[in-house]
C-alpha cells in the first residue's frame, strides 16, 4: 500500500476505521521499543512519510511573526501518529540517529539535499522517539536516490559512551 502524506492525513483525521487500517499496514515496518532502561534497550527503526523541506516549514505573517505552515503541521501530526501507532516509547538518554532518506525521482533536474529534510523529522519525533531532539548526539543522513516510494526510515539507538580505564 503506497500512501502519500495527504492520504495518511485525510484517513487519520476523522475516520477511526481507516486509522486502524493504516496502523495495521504500517506496524510491520517498525521495531517497537522495549520498556526498559535506555542502556539495554534495543534499536528502533520506523518508516515515516516523506517530509517537507526546511524551506517549507515556516512562513512570516503580516505582523512579522513566524508560524508553522499547514504542510509542516500536517507532517508532524502524521509522522507522530505513525510512530505512536506501532507502540514506540521515547528514549530518555542520549541517542544516535540514522536517517535513510529515500528521495523521490527528480522533477526537472531539481535535487534536494539531505539536511533540508532532517529538521522536520527530528522535530516531529519530539516526545515520540525521544523527549527532545537535543538528545541526538550523532546524526547520519543517508541518501537513496530515485525512489518509487519516497519515505524516511529513522533508526534510533541509545548512545552509550564507552569509557576507557
C-alpha positions in Angstrom: 0.0 0.0 0.0 1.6 3.3 -1.1 0.2 6.2 0.9 1.0 9.8 0.4 1.2 12.3 3.3 -2.1 13.8 2.1 -3.8 10.4 2.1 -2.5 9.5 5.6 -3.6 12.8 6.9 -7.1 12.6 5.4 -7.6 9.0 6.5 -6.5 9.6 10.1 -8.2 12.9 10.7 -11.8 11.7 11.1 -12.1 8.0 10.4 -11.2 5.6 13.2 -11.6 2.6 10.9 -9.2 4.0 8.4 -6.8 5.0 11.1 -6.7 1.4 12.3 -6.1 0.1 8.8 -3.2 2.5 8.4 -1.8 1.3 11.8 -2.0 -2.3 10.8 -0.4 -1.6 7.4 2.5 0.3 8.9 3.0 -1.9 12.0 5.3 -4.5 10.4 7.7 -1.7 9.3 8.8 -0.8 12.8 10.5 -2.4 15.7 8.8 -1.4 18.9 11.0 -0.1 21.7 11.3 -2.2 24.8 10.1 -0.5 28.1 13.4 -1.0 29.8 16.4 1.2 30.6 17.9 3.0 27.6 21.4 1.4 28.0 20.0 -2.1 27.5 17.2 -1.0 25.1 17.3 -2.3 21.5 17.4 0.0 18.5 14.2 1.3 17.0 13.6 1.6 13.2 10.5 3.2 11.8 9.3 4.2 8.3 7.8 7.7 8.1 6.2 9.6 5.3 8.4 11.9 3.1 9.0 15.2 5.0 8.7 18.8 3.7 11.9 20.7 3.0 13.2 23.1 5.7 12.2 25.9 3.3 8.5 24.9 3.7 8.4 24.7 7.5 7.7 28.3 8.4 6.2 31.5 7.0 6.2 35.1 8.2 2.8 36.8 8.9 2.0 40.4 8.1 2.9 41.1 11.8 6.4 39.6 11.2 5.6 36.6 13.3 7.0 33.2 12.3 4.3 30.5 12.1 4.3 26.8 11.1 3.0 26.1 7.6 -0.1 23.8 7.3 2.1 21.3 5.5 4.6 21.2 8.4 1.8 20.8 11.0 0.2 18.1 8.9 3.6 16.3 8.6 4.3 16.5 12.3 0.9 15.1 13.1 1.1 12.3 10.6 4.6 11.2 11.4 3.9 11.2 15.2 0.7 9.2 14.6 2.6 6.6 12.5 5.3 6.2 15.2 2.9 6.1 18.1 0.6 3.6 16.3 3.3 0.9 16.4 4.0 1.4 20.1 7.3 3.1 20.3 8.3 4.9 23.5 10.6 7.8 23.9 14.3 7.3 24.8 15.3 9.3 27.9 19.0 9.4 27.4 21.3 10.4 24.5 20.7 8.7 21.2 22.3 8.1 17.8 20.0 8.6 14.8 20.4 7.5 11.2 18.0 8.9 8.6 17.7 6.8 5.4 16.2 9.3 3.0 14.6 7.7 0.0 14.3 10.7 -2.3 11.6 10.9 -4.9 12.5 10.8 -8.6 13.9 14.3 -9.5 11.4 16.6 -11.3 13.0 18.9 -13.9 16.5 18.1 -12.7 15.9 19.7 -9.2 17.7 17.8 -6.4 17.3 18.4 -2.7 20.0 18.0 -0.1 19.6 15.6 2.9 19.9 18.2 5.6 16.9 20.2 4.3 14.7 17.3 5.5 16.3 16.4 8.8 14.8 19.3 10.9 11.2 18.3 10.1 11.9 14.7 11.1 13.7 15.5 14.3 11.1 17.9 15.4 8.2 15.6 14.6 9.7 12.8 16.7 10.0 15.0 19.8 8.0 13.3 22.6 7.7 10.2 20.4 11.2 8.6 19.8 13.0 11.0 22.2 11.9 13.6 24.7 13.6 16.4 22.8 15.9 16.4 19.7 18.7 17.9 21.9 19.2 14.2 23.0 20.5 13.4 19.5 24.3 13.1 19.9 25.2 11.6 16.5 23.1 12.2 13.3 23.8 10.5 10.0 21.8 11.2 6.8 22.0 8.5 4.1 20.6 9.4 0.7 18.9 6.8 -1.5 18.0 8.4 -4.9 15.2 7.9 -7.4 12.8 6.0 -5.1 9.4 5.0 -6.4 8.1 5.3 -2.8 9.6 8.5 -1.1 10.0 7.9 2.6 12.3 8.1 5.5 13.5 5.2 7.7 14.5 6.5 11.1 16.9 4.3 13.1 17.5 5.2 16.7 19.9 3.6 19.1 20.9 4.5 22.6 24.2 6.4 22.7 26.2 4.5 25.3 29.5 6.2 25.8 32.3 3.7 26.3 34.7 4.8 29.0 38.3 3.6 28.9 40.1 2.8 32.2 
